[in-house]
Amino acid sequence: MINALLVILGPTGVGKTEAAIDLSKRLKAEIISADSRKIYKGMDIGTAKPSQAIRQRIPHHLIDILSPEEIFNAADFKRQAEETIQRVQEEDKLPILVGGSGLYIRAVVNGLFVGPGTDWDLRERLKEKERKEGRGALYKELERVDPLAASRLHPHDERRIIRALEVYQLSGRPISFYQRQTPSSLSNTVIIGLTKKRESLYRSINMRVEKMVEEGLIREVKSLLANGYSEELPSMQGLGYQQIIGHLKGKYSKEEAIRLIKRDTRRFARRQLNWFKKDSRILWLDRDEFSSVSLLSDEIIKILLEKIPQAKIAFSV
């Protein structure tokens, strides 16, 4: 059994999937997606899923496991990811956890606290407070009771803000307290962060958005809505989907929708980087410094073997 885990993370559009696929061609490895949108069936173009041809050649896990109306959280991800990691390791293969969902990755690498259960009445009261007092009221309250948790969340991330307030009101302790108490659940883990210079990253994001539209993003969103999936579903709140829905409802033109997707994706990438930069365990590599993905893979393999020598058994023969 190979007791090792490789994590590849970074902002959207930096080339994480490309790197993981190249590594999987050179190692006995399987990919575990850490993406909160790729889990949904029918949401392919807007989430930039690897093609079916690639997924048939290289095993990918935690992709297309739910319908868009189903709810999935970090605890669900942690459970399924850890089961998959163990199974891959037992086959003497290297599990590669790849994605940009920081909460999902942290849940696996750090563990996830078991907090108080869901109180739906409390959540409704909190939502009503936000409606009455205006957008940002709940975030201000979270800043007051748990400034550390607030610093990790976007002011408009209502779902996670409500959960943090729910934990505080039900337990009397801030959610950040529980998160600090959770011990690391995995050893022999190497975490590689991929980044690019800002101009290069933004250029990649803009090209990626244009490619998604060319490949049929608008058609994909139309199909989801036609199949009865509400625009209010958490799965439909992702980048690209909300902007295209706005276009389909006549709020703005196709060109404006594309501009908004590019802008909001760039902002999201900045938030991802701010989240990841707080973790001192991450070994950062600048994608722009490698002329090919093959050279990038060489460097990742070098780091992996320096940190976890027993990972050598994962080399393809």
Secondary structure, 3 states (H helix, E strand, C coil): CCCCEEEEECCCCCCHHHHHHHHHHHECEEEEECCCCCCECCCCCCCCCCCHHHHHHCCEECCCCECCCCCCCHHHHHHHHHHHHHHHHHCCCEEEEEECCHHHHHHHHHCCCCCCCCCHHHHHHHHHHHHHHCCCHHHHHHHHHCHHHHHCCCCCCHHHHHHHHHHHHHHCCCHHHHHHHCCCCCCCEEEEEEECCHHHHHHHHHHHHHHHHHHCHHHHHHHHHHCCCCCCCHHHHCCCHHHHHHHHCCCCCHHHHHHHHHHHHHHHHHHHHHHHCCCCCCEEEEHHHCCCHHHHHHHHHHHHHHHCHHHHHHECC
